[in-house]
Amino acid sequence: VQLQACGGGLVQAGGSLGLSCAVSGSTVNIKNMGWYRQAPGKERELVALVNNGGSTNYLDNVKGRFTISRDNAKNVVYLQMNSLEPEDTAVYFCYADDYVLGTTFSYWGQGTLVTVSS
């Protein structure tokens, strides 16, 4: 399974950015898709996750500002980020997992930098 993320960049506070991530390879058992982020000096944290049934899970401080969605036919996950804050500055990592024969396998895309200026 390979993940290819697109998007990110520099935006002013209050602005918007969109991220997308295409999952390829053996995707038939993909369950969760989503995004993590890691700011300088901080641990990686879950930003948003969507499962193959469409249920979503968000980091508390992005609720109402970020929206995750996925296109199961295309195996693409999106993250729309609105009302961005300087605290959202981080490297964002695309994530997917699958469940095969009782084991969960996690996959990561390359990070994409999101910088929010004040």
Wavefront OBJ file of the C-alpha trace (Angstrom):
o trace
v 0.000 0.000 0.000
v 1.368 3.405 -0.981
v 0.112 6.827 0.006
v 0.733 9.975 -2.016
v -0.250 13.240 -0.415
v -0.790 16.548 -2.148
v -1.515 20.018 -0.908
v -0.191 22.080 1.919
v 1.759 25.290 1.731
v 1.724 28.712 3.287
v -1.439 30.528 4.254
v -2.358 33.441 6.485
v -4.294 32.931 9.674
v -7.967 32.627 8.936
v -7.331 31.189 5.518
v -8.041 27.769 4.057
v -6.075 24.910 2.583
v -6.952 21.502 1.258
v -4.992 18.289 1.424
v -5.558 15.128 -0.525
v -4.010 11.695 -0.347
v -4.308 8.895 -2.867
v -3.931 5.342 -1.653
v -2.740 2.750 -4.139
v -1.682 -0.868 -4.123
v -3.603 -3.498 -2.216
v -6.491 -1.329 -1.066
v -9.308 -3.847 -0.797
v -8.978 -4.139 3.011
v -8.346 -0.483 3.791
v -10.401 0.486 6.833
v -9.355 3.852 8.216
v -7.922 6.783 6.298
v -6.916 10.071 7.749
v -4.375 12.640 8.752
v -1.900 13.101 11.549
v 0.324 16.091 12.150
v 3.555 16.836 13.925
v 4.610 20.300 14.949
v 8.232 21.115 15.786
v 9.153 19.743 19.171
v 5.828 17.988 19.598
v 4.571 14.470 19.223
v 2.604 13.330 16.241
v -1.126 13.665 16.849
v -4.256 12.484 15.140
v -6.037 15.275 13.297
v -8.907 13.452 11.636
v -9.859 9.932 10.702
v -12.641 8.462 8.600
v -13.462 4.787 8.428
v -14.821 2.847 5.499
v -18.339 3.365 6.809
v -17.954 7.129 6.782
v -17.679 7.655 10.526
v -15.287 10.415 11.444
v -13.132 11.314 14.389
v -11.497 14.710 14.916
v -8.936 16.276 17.190
v -10.923 18.516 19.518
v -9.346 21.784 18.496
v -10.010 21.271 14.790
v -13.659 20.369 15.150
v -15.800 22.801 13.222
v -12.826 24.021 11.209
v -11.541 20.905 9.449
v -13.549 18.441 7.403
v -12.342 15.008 6.377
v -13.885 13.047 3.562
v -13.016 10.076 1.440
v -13.833 8.748 -1.985
v -13.875 4.981 -1.651
v -14.096 4.441 -5.392
v -10.899 6.425 -5.944
v -9.231 5.540 -2.622
v -8.604 9.188 -1.889
v -8.923 10.970 1.428
v -9.322 14.723 1.689
v -8.850 17.231 4.460
v -10.385 20.650 4.070
v -8.910 23.067 6.584
v -10.693 26.352 7.215
v -10.116 29.142 9.712
v -6.519 28.073 10.014
v -4.554 29.210 13.042
v -0.797 29.531 13.549
v -1.089 26.584 15.940
v -2.078 24.420 12.985
v 1.412 24.802 11.560
v 2.873 21.327 11.266
v 3.890 18.587 8.921
v 0.747 16.696 8.004
v 0.961 12.966 7.329
v -1.550 10.921 5.432
v -2.483 7.649 7.118
v -4.307 4.466 6.227
v -4.703 1.065 7.790
v -6.075 -2.291 6.872
v -7.091 -5.350 8.814
v -5.865 -8.631 7.404
v -6.060 -12.022 9.116
v -6.521 -10.480 12.524
v -3.711 -7.940 12.236
v -3.869 -4.210 11.654
v -1.246 -2.767 9.345
v -0.577 0.974 9.305
v 0.662 2.923 6.307
v 2.019 6.449 6.088
v 2.475 8.931 3.310
v 5.223 11.463 3.061
v 4.639 14.547 5.131
v 3.423 17.776 3.669
v 4.156 21.056 5.394
v 1.360 23.414 6.341
v 2.499 26.811 7.556
v 0.012 29.318 8.939
v 1.342 32.819 9.387
v -0.093 35.228 11.936
l 1 2 3 4 5 6 7 8 9 10 11 12 13 14 15 16 17 18 19 20 21 22 23 24 25 26 27 28 29 30 31 32 33 34 35 36 37 38 39 40 41 42 43 44 45 46 47 48 49 50 51 52 53 54 55 56 57 58 59 60 61 62 63 64 65 66 67 68 69 70 71 72 73 74 75 76 77 78 79 80 81 82 83 84 85 86 87 88 89 90 91 92 93 94 95 96 97 98 99 100 101 102 103 104 105 106 107 108 109 110 111 112 113 114 115 116 117 118
